[in-house]
Amino acid sequence: MEFEKPTRREFCTHAVSFVTIGTFLESCGGSPTSPSSVPALSTIPAGVTNNTITLTVDSASPLAAVGSAALLQTSSGSFLVARTAQDVFNAMTAVCTHEACTVERYQSGTFTCPCHGSQYNTSGGVVRGPASVSLRRFTTSFTNNVLTISLA
């Protein structure tokens, strides 16, 4: 049995194929910085009346503590809410500005899109791409444990 030595072109073609496959597999997750390693947000169903979301925030709410965040699901879409101070909440669309996936992961003050890893701060600003545009923000108010988000 005789071993036939590959041509330079055949060798380079196979080497490029292996590098491409290795890069693809590495990008599929498993890395400590991959979107799948970031915890999913708590989801809260909420109603919308006259372009306004109202939500009671009590001690049992996922938004009870400063630094917490949640994903609100409504008939008008999904919204990210972050509690940034005792009486201050930021609300923004949960639609990633990169390719319109729902941003649904959160850790250490950073929202992460599970599709391509775009990251946003609690004000909706881009921390890391591929997204290059901030999330749309909405006006909020908080009185007597009731969070109001104006969608108009």
N, C-alpha and C positions, 0 to 999 in steps of 0.2 A: 504494500500500500504506500503510495507516494503522496506526500503533502504538497499541495500547490500553493506557492507563496502568492498572496494577493497583490494586485497592482497598487500603486500609490493612490490612484483615484478610488479604488474599492475601499482601501483602508480609511481614507479621509471621509468617505461617505458613511461608513459604519461608525466612525468616531463621532461625527456630527450627530448621527442618530442617537447614540447613547447619551451624549451631552444633553440633547434636546429632551429626551425621555427623563433623564435625571432632574433637569430643571423643572419640568412639568410636575413630576411627583413631589418635589420639594415644595412647590407652590400650592399643592392640594391640602395643606394643613399639617398639623402635628407640631408646628413651630410654636414656642411659647408666645409669640407675638401674632399668631394667626387669629383672624376674627373668631374662629370657633372656640378659642381658649378664653374669650371674654364672656362673662356671665350674661345671660338674657335678662332683660328688664322684667319687673313685675308688670302685669297687664291689668288695667282698670277699665271696665266698661263704663261709658259716660254718655249722657244724653245731650242733645243740642236743641235749644229753643231760641228762636229769633237770632241766629248766628252767635249764640253764647253758650259756652259750656259752664255749668256750675257743678262743683264737686266738694263734698264735705271732707275735710282733712282732719281726722281725729287720731288718737294714739295708735289705732290699729291699721291706719293707712300706710301703704308703702312710701308715702311722701311725708311721714310724720317727723323724720329727723332732717336737720340741715345736712346737706351733702347727698341726700337721696334723690332718686329719679324714678320715673315710671313711664310706661307707654299707655296713653289713653286711646281707646278704640271707640269711635263714634260713627254715627251714620254719615257724618261729613268727612270721614277719613281718620287717620291715625296721627297722634300728636305726642311729642316728647315733652315731659315736664320735669324740670329740675328745681329742687328747693335749694336756693343759694344763700339764704339767710333766714332768720326766724320768721319774718313776714314777707319774704321776697321769693317769688317763683318766676322762672323763665319758661315760656311755652313756645314751641316751634313745631313746624311740620316734621313728621317722621319719614318723609320721602327724601331719600338720598339724592343730592343734586348731580351725582355722577351718572347713574343709570336707573334711577327711580325705584330702587329696592327699598324696603321698609327698614329703617334704622331701628334695631331692636336690642342692642347690647350696650352695656354701660359698666364702667369700672373706673374708679379714682378720678371722677370728674370729667370723663371722656366718653362720649357716645361713639359706637363703632357700627358701621354697616357690615352685615355678615356676607355680603356678596363680593366686594372687592377690597374691604378693609379701610375705606375712607373713615376718618375720625373727625369729630366735631367737639368743641368745648360746650360748656353749659349755657353759653350765649348763642350757640348755633354756628359759631365761626369755625372754619376749616383748620384743623390741627395737622392733618396729614391726608394727602391725596390718595387716589386719583381725583377725587372731587376738587373743584377749584372755586366753587360758589357756596356761600354760607346758606344754612337752612333759613327758611322764611320764619320770622318771629311774629308773635301775637301779643297783644296787650293783656296783662294780668292784673288782678287786684285780689287782696286777701283780707277779709274782715270776718270776725266772729267764727273762725274755723271754716269759712266757705271760700274756696278758690273760684274766681270767675275769670274765664278766658274769652276775650272778644275775638271772634273770627272775622268780623267786618273790616 
